[in-house]
Amino acid sequence: MLPVEASQIDVCHLGPAFTGTIERPGAPADVEAKLRLAEEADVLIAAAPVCRGSSPGMFKHFFGVVDPYPHADRPVLLAATDGDGPGAAQDRSPGERPAPASSGDVREEPTSAGQVRPPPQEVPA
């Protein structure tokens, strides 16, 4: 059996120093260390929950700052979990949602705040 060294980066615990990092130059030392850890991994497993058909913003931000080129020739596994509670069906991407039965059957869609947006009103000509 080969020796394996595993590391875990919880993006949600990186805090304001990370969320305030817009570009790589000038990133705080602790944030830079986590970015390098991801870039230098021989195998990268990136996992995040799906929320309303997308990954969390901090997850996307992390991989927006990480240099993608070191992983061009390394294995990367991208995993996403689906919700299992009330409203889990809303987590499907728009292409996976059932289509309306007819053009008159308008479904109410949740907004990003979880509120239901009313169906569009027809404007008289």
C-alpha positions as CSV (number, residue, x, y, z in Angstrom):
1,M,0.0,0.0,0.0
2,L,1.3,3.4,-0.9
3,P,1.6,6.1,1.7
4,V,-1.1,8.8,1.2
5,E,-1.1,12.3,2.7
6,A,-4.6,13.9,2.6
7,S,-5.5,17.5,3.2
8,Q,-8.9,19.2,3.4
9,I,-9.7,22.8,2.6
10,D,-13.0,24.0,4.0
11,V,-13.7,27.0,1.8
12,C,-16.5,28.1,4.1
13,H,-14.0,28.6,6.9
14,L,-11.5,30.7,5.1
15,G,-13.3,33.8,6.2
16,P,-13.2,37.5,5.2
17,A,-9.6,37.4,4.2
18,F,-10.5,35.0,1.5
19,T,-13.8,36.6,0.4
20,G,-11.9,39.9,0.1
21,T,-9.3,38.4,-2.2
22,I,-10.2,39.6,-5.7
23,E,-6.9,38.8,-7.4
24,R,-4.1,36.4,-6.5
25,P,-1.4,39.0,-6.0
26,G,-1.8,40.4,-2.5
27,A,-3.7,37.4,-1.1
28,P,-3.1,37.0,2.7
29,A,-0.6,34.4,3.6
30,D,-3.1,31.9,5.0
31,V,-5.3,32.2,1.9
32,E,-2.2,31.8,-0.3
33,A,-1.2,28.6,1.6
34,K,-4.6,27.1,0.9
35,L,-4.6,28.0,-2.8
36,R,-1.1,26.5,-3.2
37,L,-2.2,23.3,-1.3
38,A,-5.0,22.9,-4.0
39,E,-2.6,23.7,-6.8
40,E,0.1,21.3,-5.7
41,A,-2.1,18.3,-5.0
42,D,-1.4,15.2,-7.0
43,V,-5.1,14.4,-7.0
44,L,-7.8,17.0,-6.3
45,I,-11.3,16.1,-5.1
46,A,-13.6,19.2,-5.1
47,A,-17.0,18.7,-3.6
48,A,-19.8,21.1,-2.9
49,P,-23.6,21.1,-2.3
50,V,-25.9,22.2,-5.1
51,C,-28.2,25.0,-4.2
52,R,-30.8,26.2,-6.7
53,G,-28.9,24.6,-9.6
54,S,-25.5,26.0,-8.8
55,S,-22.4,25.6,-6.5
56,P,-22.0,28.0,-3.6
57,G,-20.4,31.3,-4.4
58,M,-17.3,30.8,-2.1
59,F,-16.6,27.4,-3.9
60,K,-16.8,29.1,-7.3
61,H,-14.7,32.0,-6.0
62,F,-12.0,29.6,-4.7
63,F,-11.6,27.9,-8.1
64,G,-11.7,31.3,-9.8
65,V,-8.6,32.3,-7.9
66,V,-6.8,28.9,-8.0
67,D,-4.5,28.5,-11.0
68,P,-6.0,25.8,-13.2
69,Y,-2.9,25.0,-15.2
70,P,-1.2,22.8,-12.6
71,H,-4.1,20.3,-12.9
72,A,-4.0,20.0,-16.7
73,D,-2.3,16.6,-16.4
74,R,-3.5,15.5,-12.9
75,P,-6.7,13.8,-12.0
76,V,-9.5,16.0,-10.7
77,L,-12.8,14.7,-9.3
78,L,-15.7,17.3,-9.2
79,A,-18.5,16.1,-7.0
80,A,-21.8,17.8,-6.1
81,T,-24.4,16.7,-3.6
82,D,-28.1,17.2,-4.1
83,G,-30.5,18.4,-1.4
84,D,-32.7,15.8,0.3
85,G,-35.1,18.1,2.2
86,P,-38.1,20.1,1.3
87,G,-37.6,21.9,-2.0
88,A,-34.9,19.6,-3.2
89,A,-36.5,19.4,-6.6
90,Q,-35.8,23.2,-6.9
91,D,-32.1,22.4,-6.9
92,R,-32.3,20.9,-10.4
93,S,-30.9,23.0,-13.2
94,P,-33.5,24.7,-15.4
95,G,-32.9,22.1,-18.2
96,E,-33.7,19.2,-15.8
97,R,-37.0,20.7,-14.6
98,P,-40.2,19.4,-16.2
99,A,-41.5,21.6,-19.0
100,P,-44.9,23.3,-18.7
101,A,-47.7,21.2,-20.2
102,S,-48.7,24.0,-22.5
103,S,-47.9,27.6,-23.1
104,G,-50.7,28.6,-20.8
105,D,-49.3,26.5,-17.9
106,V,-46.9,28.9,-16.2
107,R,-45.0,27.5,-13.2
108,E,-43.9,29.8,-10.4
109,E,-40.2,29.8,-10.0
110,P,-38.3,30.6,-6.7
111,T,-36.1,33.6,-6.7
112,S,-32.6,33.5,-5.3
113,A,-34.0,34.6,-1.9
114,G,-36.4,31.6,-1.9
115,Q,-39.4,33.7,-2.6
116,V,-41.9,32.7,-5.2
117,R,-41.9,35.0,-8.2
118,P,-45.5,35.5,-9.6
119,P,-46.1,34.4,-13.2
120,P,-45.6,37.2,-15.8
121,Q,-48.6,39.3,-16.6
122,E,-49.7,39.9,-20.2
123,V,-49.4,43.5,-21.3
124,P,-52.4,44.7,-23.3
125,A,-51.5,45.8,-26.9
